[in-house]
C-alpha cells in the first residue's frame, strides 16, 4: 500500500494580509497529480486543514475542490482535525463521507477505531488522533489524573495499541496525530498548543506502530524512520524562506514500513528578504527577478523614509512586510520607562521619542508645535 502524508494546509490563511487561496488551490491540485503518477492508495491529512475553526465560504470551496480532485485521482483519504480546526465541523457527516472514500477521524471516542483498508498482504489499520486539548481531553478519556499533552496522548496510544493487539497477526498500522514532538523544529507560523500543559511530547509515546504521520510543525522533518512531519505545503512565515516544502510517500509491504520518499512540492510564489536603503532597493537592477515574490524588506536609511511601503509596492507588487532598522542607530537596548524619563523635561522626552521613532530630531517648526501642544496640555491639567 502506498500512502501520501501531508498536513497543515491552513486553507484560508493570509500571508501578512495577502490572500493565499489561489496559491493553496494550485499546490493542492499538484497533490492530485502526484496521486496519479505515483499510484497512491491513501492520502493522510494530519490536521489543520483550515486556518480557522469557522472557515470562510471560499476556504471551504478550495478544500472541497482539493479533496474532490484527490478522490477522483483514485486515492482514499483519511483526515484528522488539528488545533486550528473545529473537530465537530470537520467531522460532520463522517459516516456519509466514508461511503465516498473520505474517512474523517474527529472524535475522541473514535480514536481507537481504525479505518481498515486491504492490500495484497492483508489489512492496514489507520488510526486518527484528533488534536487533544489536554484539559477537556483528560476527562473525556477517563484519565483525570493525566497532565498536559503527554498524558492525553499516552492514553490515546494505549487505546490504539490495545485495539491493534486484538487484530490478526500481520496487520500493519498507521497513526495520524497533531502534536509537538520533542526534537521537532518549529517556525514562526505555528500557533502554540501549550495551553493546558507543556506542549512537547516524547516520540516514544508513539512506539508500537509502523508509521506515524505527524502534523503541526510546518517544516518537513524526520524524527525517526517511522516518525515524520510532512510540514505545510506552503510557507506561512518568512522564517520558512529556505525550506523546501514537500510530502512523504510511504510504502508498506507485508512486514510493515518498507520505504519513505520525499517529494518536493512546486512553489506558486516564492519568498525573499531584502535589506538596504530605500533608494537602492527601488533602483538596483539585481532585484528585477524578485518582482513576483512575496517580499520582506529591512530599510536601513538613517532617517525613516516617508511612504516607504507604498514606494516599494510600486516596484514590487507583492511586498508584504517592512521593518526600519537604521544603520548606526541605537543598539536596541530597552530602558524601563522610569529610566528613560528620569531627569528629563517633557520637551526633552518628546524630542527623544521623535528621534527614536524616525531617526531625526524635530525641526524648528516641529519644536514650536511640540511646545504649543505641551503648553495646552499643561493648561488643561490646571483647569
C-alpha positions in Angstrom: 0.0 0.0 0.0 1.3 3.4 -0.9 0.4 6.4 1.3 0.9 10.1 0.8 1.5 12.0 4.0 0.5 15.7 4.1 -0.7 18.1 6.8 -1.2 21.8 7.8 -2.9 23.1 4.7 -4.3 26.1 6.7 -6.7 26.9 3.9 -8.0 30.4 4.3 -4.8 31.7 5.8 -3.3 35.0 4.7 0.3 36.0 4.4 0.9 39.3 6.0 -2.5 40.3 4.7 -2.1 38.8 1.2 -4.7 36.3 0.2 -3.3 32.8 -0.5 -6.3 30.9 -1.8 -5.0 30.8 -5.3 -1.6 29.5 -4.2 -3.2 26.9 -1.9 -5.5 25.7 -4.6 -2.6 25.3 -7.0 -0.3 23.3 -4.7 -3.1 21.1 -3.5 -4.0 20.4 -7.1 -0.5 19.1 -7.6 -1.1 16.5 -4.9 -3.9 15.1 -7.1 -1.4 14.8 -10.0 1.0 13.1 -7.7 -1.6 10.6 -6.6 -1.9 9.6 -10.3 1.8 9.5 -11.2 2.8 7.6 -8.0 -0.3 5.3 -7.9 -1.1 6.5 -4.3 -3.7 4.4 -2.5 -4.4 6.6 0.5 -3.8 10.3 1.3 -3.2 11.1 5.0 -4.0 14.7 6.2 -2.8 15.2 9.7 -4.7 18.2 10.9 -5.1 21.9 10.3 -7.0 21.6 7.1 -8.4 25.0 7.7 -6.8 28.0 9.3 -9.9 28.9 11.4 -12.4 26.9 13.3 -15.1 28.7 11.2 -13.6 28.9 7.7 -14.9 31.2 5.0 -17.1 30.0 2.2 -14.1 30.4 -0.2 -11.9 28.4 2.0 -14.5 25.6 2.2 -14.7 25.7 -1.6 -10.9 25.3 -2.0 -10.9 22.4 0.5 -13.8 20.7 -1.2 -12.2 21.1 -4.6 -8.9 19.7 -3.4 -10.5 16.7 -1.7 -12.6 16.0 -4.7 -9.6 16.0 -7.0 -7.7 13.7 -4.7 -10.6 11.3 -4.7 -11.1 11.4 -8.4 -7.4 10.7 -8.8 -8.0 7.4 -7.2 -6.9 7.8 -3.6 -8.9 7.2 -0.4 -8.5 9.9 2.2 -8.0 9.8 6.0 -8.2 13.1 7.8 -8.0 14.3 11.4 -8.5 17.9 12.8 -5.7 20.0 14.2 -5.7 22.8 16.7 -6.8 25.3 14.1 -9.8 23.2 13.0 -13.2 22.7 14.6 -13.4 19.0 15.2 -17.2 18.9 15.2 -17.5 20.9 12.0 -14.7 18.9 10.2 -16.2 15.6 11.4 -19.8 16.4 10.4 -21.4 13.7 8.1 -18.4 11.4 8.7 -20.4 8.3 8.1 -21.7 9.6 4.8 -18.3 10.8 3.7 -16.8 7.4 4.4 -19.1 5.9 1.7 -17.3 8.0 -0.8 -13.8 7.2 0.4 -13.2 10.1 2.8 -12.6 8.9 6.3 -12.9 11.6 9.0 -11.5 10.7 12.4 -12.5 13.7 14.5 -13.8 12.3 17.9 -12.0 11.2 21.0 -14.4 8.2 21.3 -13.4 7.0 17.9 -9.6 7.4 18.0 -9.1 3.6 18.6 -11.5 2.7 15.8 -9.3 2.4 12.7 -10.0 2.7 9.1 -9.3 -0.8 7.8 -8.1 -0.9 4.2 -6.9 -4.0 2.4 -4.0 -4.7 0.1 -2.4 -7.9 -1.2 -0.8 -8.5 2.2 -3.9 -8.2 4.4 -5.3 -5.2 6.2 -3.8 -1.8 7.2 -5.3 -0.2 10.3 -5.2 3.6 10.1 -5.9 5.4 13.3 -6.7 9.1 13.6 -6.0 11.0 16.8 -7.7 14.4 16.6 -5.9 17.3 18.3 -6.3 16.8 22.0 -6.6 19.8 24.2 -5.3 18.4 27.5 -7.8 19.8 30.0 -11.1 18.6 28.3 -9.4 15.5 26.8 -8.2 14.0 30.1 -11.7 13.9 31.3 -13.1 12.6 28.0 -10.5 9.9 28.0 -11.3 8.9 31.6 -7.8 9.8 32.9 -8.4 12.9 35.1 -5.0 12.5 36.8 -3.2 12.9 33.5 -1.4 16.2 32.8 -0.5 18.0 29.6 -0.2 16.7 26.1 2.0 13.8 27.1 -0.7 12.5 29.5 -3.6 12.5 27.0 -1.6 11.2 24.0 -0.2 8.4 26.2 -3.7 7.3 26.9 -4.8 7.7 23.3 -1.9 5.5 22.1 -2.6 2.9 24.9 -6.1 2.5 23.4 -4.7 2.2 19.9 -2.2 -0.4 20.9 -4.9 -2.3 22.7 -7.1 -2.4 19.7 -4.2 -3.3 17.4 -3.3 -6.2 19.7 -6.7 -7.7 19.1 -6.3 -7.6 15.3 -5.0 -10.5 13.2 -1.2 -11.1 13.2 0.4 -9.1 10.4 -2.0 -6.2 10.5 0.1 -3.1 9.6 -0.6 0.1 11.5 -0.5 3.9 10.8 -1.3 6.7 13.2 -2.2 10.3 12.3 -1.5 12.8 15.1 -1.3 16.5 15.5 1.3 17.3 18.2 4.6 18.9 19.0 7.0 16.0 19.4 10.3 16.6 21.1 13.1 17.1 18.6 10.9 18.9 16.1 12.0 22.3 14.8 9.2 24.9 14.9 8.8 28.0 12.7 7.2 31.4 13.4 3.9 30.4 11.8 2.6 27.7 14.2 0.1 28.6 16.8 1.2 27.5 20.2 -0.6 24.5 21.7 0.9 25.0 25.2 -2.5 25.9 26.8 -3.3 23.2 29.4 0.3 22.0 30.0 3.7 21.6 28.5 3.2 21.2 24.7 6.1 18.9 23.8 5.7 15.1 23.9 8.3 12.4 23.6 8.5 10.5 20.4 8.4 7.2 22.4 4.7 7.9 23.1 4.1 6.7 19.5 6.0 3.5 19.8 4.4 0.3 18.6 3.1 1.2 15.1 4.6 1.1 11.7 4.2 4.7 10.7 3.2 8.0 12.4 2.1 10.8 10.2 2.6 13.9 12.3 1.1 17.3 11.8 1.5 20.8 13.5 5.1 21.8 12.7 5.4 23.5 9.3 8.8 22.3 8.3 9.3 18.8 6.8 11.4 16.7 9.2 12.3 13.2 10.2 12.4 12.4 13.9 12.8 8.6 13.3 12.3 6.5 10.3 8.7 5.8 11.2 8.0 9.2 12.8 7.8 12.3 10.5 6.3 15.7 9.9 5.3 16.5 6.4 5.2 20.2 7.1 2.8 22.7 5.4 2.5 22.7 1.6 3.2 26.5 1.5 5.4 28.8 3.6 3.4 30.8 6.1 6.2 33.0 7.5 9.5 34.4 6.3 11.2 32.0 8.7 10.3 29.3 6.2 12.0 31.1 3.3 14.8 28.5 2.9 12.5 25.4 3.5 11.7 23.1 0.6 8.1 22.2 1.1 7.3 18.5 0.5 5.2 15.5 1.2 6.2 12.0 2.2 5.4 8.9 0.0 5.2 5.9 2.3 5.3 2.3 1.1 4.0 -0.5 3.3 4.8 -4.1 2.5 3.9 -7.4 4.2 6.3 -6.7 7.1 5.4 -3.1 7.7 7.3 0.1 6.7 9.2 -0.6 3.5 10.3 2.8 2.2 9.7 6.5 2.7 10.5 9.0 0.0 10.3 12.8 0.0 8.6 14.6 -2.9 9.2 18.3 -3.1 6.2 20.5 -4.0 6.0 23.3 -6.5 6.2 26.8 -5.2 3.4 29.0 -6.6 5.0 32.2 -5.2 8.5 32.3 -3.7 9.6 34.3 -0.7 12.6 36.6 -0.3 14.0 39.1 2.1 15.9 42.2 1.1 17.9 44.7 3.2 19.2 48.2 2.2 18.5 51.8 1.8 15.2 52.6 0.2 16.7 54.3 -2.9 18.9 51.3 -3.6 16.0 48.9 -3.1 14.0 50.8 -5.6 16.7 51.1 -8.3 19.0 48.1 -8.1 18.6 46.0 -11.2 19.8 42.9 -9.3 16.3 42.8 -7.7 14.4 42.7 -11.1 13.8 38.9 -10.8 12.0 39.3 -7.4 9.0 41.3 -8.6 6.7 38.3 -8.4 8.0 37.1 -5.0 6.4 37.8 -1.6 9.0 40.2 -0.1 10.0 41.3 3.3 12.2 44.5 3.5 14.5 45.8 6.1 15.0 49.5 5.3 18.3 50.9 6.7 18.0 54.6 6.0 19.3 56.8 8.9 16.0 58.7 8.8 12.7 56.8 8.4 11.6 57.3 4.8 8.2 58.8 4.2 5.7 56.4 2.5 8.3 53.7 2.1 5.9 50.8 1.7 3.8 52.5 -1.0 7.0 53.2 -3.0 8.3 49.6 -2.6 5.0 48.2 -3.8 5.2 50.4 -6.9 8.2 48.3 -8.0 7.4 45.1 -6.0 3.6 44.4 -6.1 4.0 41.5 -3.6 5.8 43.4 -0.9 4.0 42.4 2.3 6.3 43.4 5.2 8.8 46.1 6.1 11.0 46.9 9.1 13.0 50.0 9.6 16.4 49.4 11.1 18.7 52.4 10.6 22.3 51.7 10.1 24.3 53.0 13.0 21.1 53.6 15.0 20.6 52.8 18.7 21.8 49.4 19.9 18.3 48.1 20.6 18.7 48.3 24.4 15.3 48.7 26.1 15.0 51.1 29.0 12.4 50.9 31.6 10.0 53.9 31.5 11.3 55.4 34.8 14.9 55.2 33.5 14.0 56.7 30.1 12.3 59.8 31.6 14.4 60.4 34.8 15.7 64.0 34.9 14.2 65.0 31.6 11.6 67.7 30.8 8.5 67.0 28.8 10.2 68.7 25.8 13.3 66.5 26.1 11.2 63.4 26.4 9.2 64.3 23.3 12.3 65.1 21.3 13.9 61.8 22.3 10.7 59.9 21.3 10.7 61.5 17.8 14.4 60.8 17.3 13.9 57.2 18.3 10.9 56.7 16.1 12.1 58.3 12.9 15.9 58.7 13.2 16.0 62.5 13.2 15.5 65.4 15.6 12.4 67.6 15.3 12.8 70.7 13.1 12.5 74.3 14.5 8.8 74.4 13.3 8.1 71.0 14.9 9.8 72.2 18.1 7.3 75.1 18.2 4.4 72.7 17.7 5.6 70.5 20.5 5.9 73.4 22.9 2.5 74.7 22.0 0.9 71.2 22.5 2.7 70.7 25.8 1.6 74.2 26.9 -2.0 73.5 26.0 -1.9 70.1 27.9 -0.5 71.8 30.9 -3.2 74.4 31.0 -5.9 71.7 30.7 -4.4 69.9 33.7 -4.5 73.1 35.8 -8.2 73.5 34.9 
